Amino acid sequence: MAGTKVTVFTNGPLRVEGDFSVVDQEGKEFGLGGRTAVTFCRCGHTGNTPFCDGTHKRQPFASVIEARDLPPKP
């Protein structure tokens, strides 16, 4: 979608901003309460799956992120 930005935080969550929707595996949409930005858990310890609740700050979780080019699609 145009106008959507995803930021991957070192030792933290994925933040999605812009024009987007979030659906479960059945295609049912999450109600986002008018939010135009949400954060998704990467550490696996959140109490609000799939959204981040800040637990990564209290649990051991390390994932250093640096932008890079992906290899060409096969």
MODA-V513646 format. One record per backbone hydrogen bond with DSSP energy under -1.0 kcal/mol. CO is the residue of the C=O (numbers start at 1). NH is the residue of the N-H. Records with the same first field share a line. If there is no record, write none. Layout:
# MODA-V513646
CO: NH + NH
This chain:
# MODA-V513646
1: 4
5: 17
7: 15
9: 12
13: 9
14: 40
15: 7
16: 38
17: 5
22: 30
24: 27
28: 24
32: 35
36: 18
38: 16
39: 52
40: 14
48: 51
50: 41
54: 57
55: 58 + 59
63: 11
